[in-house]
Amino acid sequence: MTGPLRPAFHEGQVLAAADLSATVEYARGLAVRHARHQHEWGIAEGLGLVAEPRTDPLTDARHAEVRVAPGIAVDGTGREVVVTEPVVLRESDFEEVNGADRPTDEPYPVFLTATDRKPGGAPGPVPCAGGATGTRVEESYQILFGRLGDERLVEEQRPPAIGAPPAAPPGRWLVLLGYVRWADGHFGGVETEARGVGVRFTGVRADTVAARSGSLTLRAGTAVREGEPALVLSGGDQPSLVFGLYRGGGTVAPLMTVAANGNLTVEGSFSGRMPAGSTLVTSGTATDGMLLPLPAGVTPEQVADGRVVVHVRLTPRTPPTATDSTLVSTVEAAVDDERRVRCRTRLYDPLAVPAAVVERPGAVDFLVLATVAATNGGA
């Protein structure tokens, strides 16, 4: 066994076809090893199945014309598969594979695979020995229809050996483009996932990702759209990790920020698992009839099923009075099972004419403690 052989030349050397082919194969080997071992195979750009509504001129039945959009895929051998123009799927090709099946609502898989072809056009130069030979090979593709369940073949494929060349006939690598529905002799629509298997896209294998600008952004889509989520890791004088949503101008409105000192800032409410025995607290002022809030992270469902026990402390507030001689007493300061405050105060001024007792709604300072019950296993 040897490593990759790099062609070397010298002055006066007579070059044979094998020497020039070795030069091409060496470059191809570099490219496919990079794609195979530093990246994940799949669709890199485009290649979506697009359905256009159509009407059968004989029956007036509605159906779909399905085409494959232009794009690029990289298969598991490291070979690029390039589709330069839209390709309309032929119903006759589908019937040749699945025409004998009974009617079903299940979608059928559509695959893309690489293949080599002799390009059209004039033959190459005629050598002195006579006979024309081709001097180009078209790195083309083939679109295949699968039977129901064939999508599992995609995950069963195994990559070639470390130094193996890119796929060449008769070997092939299947790239799933999606699924088509079939009814009454026509395509009925397209899907991107069926039976738990979806379209696979390219990725990268890396333990370290470094940003030269000092800021690394991760987003869930290829295009920057307002309102889409993004994760931004920033260095500099004030390093931080920010999760937020894109807004106009490409900036990110933070929803959660972790500062360099470990401080966490959350714009919304915080919820999550709490260990048994932990306590959360909230406080404030409430008037008669108000519903006391629960501490952030505690839900009414947790209280109702006993996972969280709520303790409430109320301190009546003394309302302002019109005169210094007015006497104030609290008649009621309580909270019901729904955490609704009941507070009434009674005012009496013995110097007033006529003297009268007045009762009105009152206010309280509240403290709500929520304790996770020890019997819930810390959930």
C-alpha positions in Angstrom: 0.0 0.0 0.0 1.3 3.5 -0.9 0.1 7.0 -0.3 -1.2 9.3 -3.1 1.2 9.5 -6.0 1.9 13.1 -7.2 3.1 13.3 -10.8 6.5 14.8 -11.4 7.9 16.0 -14.7 11.4 16.9 -16.1 12.7 18.6 -19.2 12.7 16.4 -22.3 10.3 13.9 -20.8 8.0 12.2 -23.3 4.5 12.6 -21.9 2.0 9.8 -22.3 -1.8 9.9 -21.8 -1.3 8.1 -18.5 0.9 10.9 -17.3 -1.7 13.6 -18.0 -4.4 11.4 -16.6 -2.4 11.0 -13.4 -2.2 14.8 -13.0 -6.0 15.0 -13.2 -6.6 12.1 -10.9 -4.2 13.6 -8.3 -6.1 16.8 -8.2 -9.4 15.0 -8.0 -8.1 12.9 -5.2 -7.3 16.0 -3.1 -10.7 17.4 -3.7 -12.7 14.3 -2.9 -10.7 13.5 0.3 -11.4 17.0 1.6 -15.1 16.8 0.8 -15.4 13.2 2.1 -13.5 13.6 5.4 -13.9 17.3 6.4 -17.6 17.7 5.4 -20.9 15.8 5.6 -22.4 14.7 2.3 -25.8 15.9 1.1 -27.4 18.8 -0.9 -25.2 21.9 -0.9 -27.5 24.2 -2.9 -30.9 24.0 -4.7 -32.1 20.6 -6.0 -35.5 21.0 -4.5 -38.5 19.2 -5.9 -40.9 21.8 -7.3 -44.6 21.0 -8.2 -46.5 23.1 -10.7 -50.3 22.6 -11.0 -51.5 21.2 -14.3 -54.8 20.0 -15.8 -55.2 16.8 -17.8 -56.7 17.9 -21.2 -58.6 14.6 -21.5 -60.1 14.3 -18.1 -59.8 17.8 -16.7 -58.2 16.2 -13.6 -55.8 18.3 -11.6 -52.3 17.0 -11.1 -48.7 18.4 -10.8 -45.7 18.7 -13.0 -42.7 18.0 -10.9 -39.2 19.3 -11.7 -35.8 19.3 -10.0 -34.4 22.7 -9.4 -30.8 23.4 -10.4 -28.2 22.9 -7.7 -25.2 21.0 -6.4 -24.9 18.0 -4.1 -21.8 16.3 -2.7 -22.1 12.5 -2.4 -20.6 10.3 0.2 -17.6 9.5 -2.0 -16.7 13.2 -2.2 -17.9 13.7 -5.7 -19.8 16.8 -6.8 -23.1 16.3 -8.6 -24.1 19.4 -10.6 -27.5 20.0 -12.1 -27.2 23.2 -14.2 -30.8 23.4 -15.5 -34.3 22.5 -14.2 -35.2 18.9 -15.0 -38.8 17.8 -15.5 -39.5 14.4 -14.0 -41.1 12.0 -16.6 -44.2 10.1 -15.5 -43.2 7.3 -17.8 -40.0 6.8 -15.8 -42.0 6.6 -12.6 -44.4 4.1 -14.0 -41.6 1.9 -15.2 -40.5 1.4 -11.6 -43.7 1.7 -9.6 -46.5 1.4 -12.1 -47.6 -2.0 -10.9 -48.2 -0.8 -7.3 -51.7 -0.5 -5.9 -53.0 3.1 -5.3 -51.5 4.5 -2.1 -51.2 7.9 -0.3 -47.6 7.1 0.6 -45.0 9.2 -1.2 -42.2 7.7 -3.3 -38.6 8.6 -3.0 -36.6 10.4 -5.7 -32.8 10.1 -5.8 -29.9 11.8 -7.5 -26.7 9.9 -8.4 -23.5 10.8 -10.2 -22.6 9.2 -13.5 -20.0 9.7 -16.3 -21.1 10.3 -19.9 -19.4 10.9 -23.2 -20.2 14.5 -24.1 -21.9 15.3 -27.4 -20.3 17.2 -30.3 -17.4 16.6 -32.6 -14.8 13.9 -31.8 -11.4 14.8 -30.6 -8.3 15.0 -32.8 -7.4 12.0 -34.9 -4.1 10.5 -33.6 -1.4 9.4 -36.1 -2.3 5.7 -35.3 -5.7 6.4 -36.7 -9.2 6.3 -35.0 -10.9 9.1 -33.2 -11.1 9.0 -29.4 -12.9 11.1 -26.9 -10.9 13.7 -25.0 -13.5 14.8 -22.5 -15.7 13.0 -19.9 -18.9 14.7 -18.8 -19.4 14.4 -15.0 -23.2 14.1 -15.2 -26.1 12.9 -13.1 -29.0 10.5 -13.1 -32.4 10.9 -11.4 -33.9 7.7 -10.2 -37.3 6.8 -8.7 -37.3 4.5 -5.8 -39.9 2.1 -4.5 -41.7 2.6 -1.2 -39.2 2.2 1.6 -36.1 2.6 -0.5 -35.3 5.9 1.3 -33.8 3.7 4.0 -31.0 2.8 1.5 -29.6 6.3 1.9 -28.6 5.8 5.5 -27.3 2.2 4.8 -24.7 3.5 2.4 -21.1 3.2 3.6 -18.3 5.6 2.7 -15.4 4.2 0.7 -11.9 3.6 2.0 -9.7 6.5 3.0 -7.8 6.8 -0.2 -10.5 5.5 -2.6 -11.3 7.7 -5.7 -14.7 9.4 -6.2 -17.6 7.2 -7.3 -17.4 5.8 -10.8 -19.5 3.2 -12.6 -20.8 0.7 -11.7 -20.7 2.1 -8.2 -23.1 4.9 -7.2 -24.2 6.9 -4.2 -27.8 7.9 -3.7 -28.7 11.4 -2.6 -32.4 11.8 -1.6 -34.0 14.8 -3.3 -37.5 14.3 -1.8 -40.7 12.4 -2.4 -43.5 12.5 -5.0 -47.1 11.5 -4.6 -48.8 9.5 -7.3 -52.5 9.2 -8.2 -54.5 8.4 -11.3 -51.5 8.2 -13.5 -50.0 11.6 -12.6 -47.8 13.2 -10.0 -49.9 14.7 -7.2 -47.4 16.7 -5.2 -44.0 16.6 -3.4 -42.7 16.1 0.1 -39.4 16.7 1.8 -39.8 13.9 4.4 -41.6 10.6 4.7 -41.5 7.7 7.1 -39.0 9.4 9.3 -36.4 10.1 6.5 -35.9 13.6 5.2 -33.7 15.4 2.7 -30.1 15.6 3.9 -27.9 18.7 3.5 -24.2 19.2 3.6 -22.3 20.0 6.8 -18.9 20.4 8.2 -16.7 18.3 10.5 -14.8 20.5 12.9 -13.8 20.7 16.5 -12.8 24.3 16.3 -14.5 27.1 14.4 -12.6 30.4 14.5 -13.9 33.8 13.3 -11.3 36.3 12.0 -13.6 39.3 12.5 -13.9 38.6 16.2 -17.6 37.7 16.0 -19.1 34.3 15.1 -22.8 34.1 14.0 -24.9 30.9 13.7 -28.3 31.1 12.0 -30.9 28.5 11.1 -31.3 29.6 7.4 -29.2 30.6 4.5 -30.8 34.0 4.1 -30.8 36.8 6.7 -34.5 37.4 7.5 -35.9 39.7 10.1 -37.4 37.8 13.0 -35.3 34.7 12.4 -33.2 33.3 15.4 -29.4 33.8 15.6 -26.6 33.0 18.0 -23.7 35.4 18.2 -20.4 34.9 20.0 -18.5 38.1 20.3 -15.0 38.8 21.5 -13.3 42.2 22.0 -13.5 44.4 25.1 -16.9 43.1 26.1 -17.2 39.5 25.1 -20.6 37.9 25.2 -22.8 35.1 23.9 -26.2 36.4 22.6 -29.2 34.5 21.4 -31.8 36.7 19.7 -33.7 37.6 16.6 -32.5 39.4 13.5 -33.9 42.9 12.9 -33.5 45.5 10.3 -29.9 46.2 9.3 -28.7 42.7 10.1 -28.3 43.4 13.8 -29.6 40.9 16.5 -32.1 41.9 19.1 -31.0 40.0 22.2 -33.4 37.6 24.0 -30.7 36.0 26.2 -27.2 37.3 26.9 -24.3 35.7 28.8 -21.7 38.3 29.7 -18.0 37.5 30.2 -18.4 37.6 34.0 -21.2 34.9 33.8 -24.1 37.2 34.3 -27.2 36.0 32.5 -29.8 38.5 31.2 -33.1 37.1 29.9 -35.6 39.4 28.2 -38.6 37.0 28.7 -39.6 34.8 31.6 -37.4 32.0 32.8 -38.6 28.4 33.3 -37.0 25.1 33.7 -36.5 22.2 36.1 -36.0 23.0 39.7 -34.3 20.7 42.2 -36.4 19.4 45.2 -36.4 21.8 48.1 -35.5 24.9 46.0 -37.5 28.1 46.6 -38.4 30.9 44.3 -39.7 34.2 45.5 -41.7 37.2 44.2 -43.0 40.2 46.0 -44.9 43.5 45.5 -48.0 45.4 46.3 -51.6 44.3 45.5 -55.1 45.8 46.1 -58.3 44.0 46.9 -59.4 41.6 44.2 -56.0 41.3 42.5 -54.5 37.8 41.7 -51.1 37.3 43.2 -48.4 36.3 40.6 -46.3 33.2 40.9 -42.5 33.5 40.9 -40.9 33.3 37.4 -40.5 29.7 36.4 -43.5 28.4 38.4 -46.7 27.4 36.6 -50.3 27.0 37.9 -50.2 23.4 36.8 -47.2 22.7 39.1 -49.1 24.2 42.0 -52.3 22.3 41.2 -50.7 18.9 41.1 -48.6 19.4 44.2 -45.2 19.6 42.6 -44.8 23.1 44.0 -46.1 24.4 47.4 -46.9 28.1 47.6 -46.6 30.2 50.8 -48.0 33.7 51.0 -47.4 36.5 53.5 -49.5 39.6 53.5 -48.8 42.9 55.3 -51.7 45.4 55.2 -50.8 48.9 54.1 -52.1 51.9 56.0 -54.0 54.2 53.6 -53.6 58.0 53.7 -56.3 59.8 55.7 -58.0 63.1 55.3 -57.4 64.1 59.0 -54.9 63.3 61.7 -57.8 62.2 64.0 -59.0 59.4 61.6 -58.5 55.9 63.0 -57.7 53.1 60.6 -58.2 49.3 61.2 -57.8 46.4 58.9 -61.0 44.3 58.7 -59.7 41.6 56.3 -56.3 40.7 54.8 -56.3 37.3 53.2 -55.8 35.4 50.0 -58.1 32.6 48.7 -57.3 29.3 47.0 -57.0 31.1 43.7 -54.4 33.5 45.2 -56.9 36.4 44.9 -56.4 39.1 47.6 -59.2 40.0 49.9 -58.4 43.3 51.8 -60.9 45.7 53.5 -60.0 48.6 55.8 -62.3 50.5 58.1 -61.9 54.3 58.8 -63.5 56.3 61.6 -63.0 59.9 62.6 -64.5 60.6 66.1 -64.2 64.3 65.6 -66.1 64.4 62.3 -69.7 65.7 62.2 -71.6 63.5 61.8 -69.3 60.7 63.0 -69.5 57.7 60.7 -67.7 54.4 60.0 -66.4 54.0 56.4 -65.3 50.7 54.9 -63.3 50.6 51.7 -61.0 48.3 49.7 -57.4 48.2 51.0 -53.9 47.3 49.8 -51.3 44.8 51.0 -47.6 44.2 50.5 -47.2 40.5 49.5 -44.4 37.9 49.6 -45.0 34.7 47.6 -42.6 31.8 48.2 -42.8 28.7 45.9 -41.1 25.6 47.2 -40.5 22.5 45.1 -41.9 19.5 47.0 -39.3 16.9 48.0 -41.5 14.0 46.8 -41.4 14.9 43.1 -37.9 13.6 42.5 -36.5 17.0 41.6 -38.6 17.3 38.4 
